[in-house]
Amino acid sequence: GAVVSQHPSWVICKSGTSVKIECRSLDFQATTMFWYRQFPKQSLMLMATSNEGSKATYEQGVEKDKFLINHASLTLSTLTVTSAHPEDSSFYICSASPANYNEQFFGPGTRLTVL
Amino acid sequence: DAKTTQPPSMDCAEGRAANLPCNHSTISGNEYVYWYRQIHSQGPQYIIHGLKNNETNEMASLIITEDRKSSTLILPHATLRDTAVYYCIVRLRSGNTGKLIFGQGTTLQVKP
């Protein structure tokens, strides 16, 4: 199967700082990647679709200036949480899929804690 | 994409079959049924998907009713490691760029 990794697996930061989370497809190229957020005891919420070489598409209600997405290569998408606040503390998960696949492969997630 | 309805929680004895139901009464003819699961604090894992025929793989079986308004995921011999939240998702089979919209899922607790 296809492997998706995320880095870091967890991060703690101070309020007001920015945090970058990486999502990599290890053994395939991905023109599209997806970013999700999950609060405790809740389901995954799709935040945005990351498109290689073009702007990301954000879901309704997600602030694009706060959650910056860069998909600069076919194997890497980054999510930057700018000016993080405690309410941004969450589990962030990315997914991607190789061409000719119909299922998504998910990364292990990044747990962000903002103090 | 059509909406799905799942029971919030279920229990299953270890070694027995776990049958997880999903209602998708508004499914359209070109929409597929996908199942994923999420073990605590991990990313979701793909299990199986189907259109109208029953499907089986090394993980599970998927039974879709003839009218396609509901389906059942079957884990034939549940183990403690199958304890997870199981998500039933209906979506167009739009290749590798189709997004997934997760509902609340069913929390399956496998008990010894």
HADDOCK unambig.tbl for C-alpha pairs under 7 A between the chains (distance, minus, plus):
assign (segid A and resid 32 and name CA) (segid B and resid 97 and name CA) 6.00 0.50 0.50
assign (segid A and resid 43 and name CA) (segid B and resid 102 and name CA) 6.57 0.50 0.50
assign (segid A and resid 43 and name CA) (segid B and resid 103 and name CA) 6.49 0.50 0.50
assign (segid A and resid 43 and name CA) (segid B and resid 104 and name CA) 5.44 0.50 0.50
assign (segid A and resid 44 and name CA) (segid B and resid 102 and name CA) 5.98 0.50 0.50
assign (segid A and resid 45 and name CA) (segid B and resid 102 and name CA) 6.92 0.50 0.50
assign (segid A and resid 46 and name CA) (segid B and resid 101 and name CA) 6.78 0.50 0.50
assign (segid A and resid 93 and name CA) (segid B and resid 43 and name CA) 6.53 0.50 0.50
assign (segid A and resid 97 and name CA) (segid B and resid 96 and name CA) 5.22 0.50 0.50
assign (segid A and resid 98 and name CA) (segid B and resid 96 and name CA) 6.39 0.50 0.50
assign (segid A and resid 99 and name CA) (segid B and resid 96 and name CA) 5.86 0.50 0.50
assign (segid A and resid 100 and name CA) (segid B and resid 95 and name CA) 6.49 0.50 0.50
assign (segid A and resid 100 and name CA) (segid B and resid 96 and name CA) 6.64 0.50 0.50
assign (segid A and resid 101 and name CA) (segid B and resid 95 and name CA) 6.25 0.50 0.50
assign (segid A and resid 101 and name CA) (segid B and resid 96 and name CA) 5.51 0.50 0.50
assign (segid A and resid 102 and name CA) (segid B and resid 93 and name CA) 6.56 0.50 0.50
assign (segid A and resid 102 and name CA) (segid B and resid 95 and name CA) 4.91 0.50 0.50
assign (segid A and resid 102 and name CA) (segid B and resid 96 and name CA) 5.13 0.50 0.50
assign (segid A and resid 103 and name CA) (segid B and resid 46 and name CA) 6.74 0.50 0.50
assign (segid A and resid 103 and name CA) (segid B and resid 96 and name CA) 6.80 0.50 0.50
assign (segid A and resid 105 and name CA) (segid B and resid 45 and name CA) 6.99 0.50 0.50
assign (segid A and resid 106 and name CA) (segid B and resid 43 and name CA) 5.45 0.50 0.50
assign (segid A and resid 106 and name CA) (segid B and resid 44 and name CA) 5.93 0.50 0.50
assign (segid A and resid 106 and name CA) (segid B and resid 45 and name CA) 6.80 0.50 0.50
assign (segid A and resid 107 and name CA) (segid B and resid 43 and name CA) 5.57 0.50 0.50
assign (segid A and resid 108 and name CA) (segid B and resid 42 and name CA) 5.20 0.50 0.50
assign (segid A and resid 108 and name CA) (segid B and resid 43 and name CA) 4.55 0.50 0.50
assign (segid A and resid 109 and name CA) (segid B and resid 42 and name CA) 6.30 0.50 0.50
assign (segid A and resid 109 and name CA) (segid B and resid 43 and name CA) 5.68 0.50 0.50
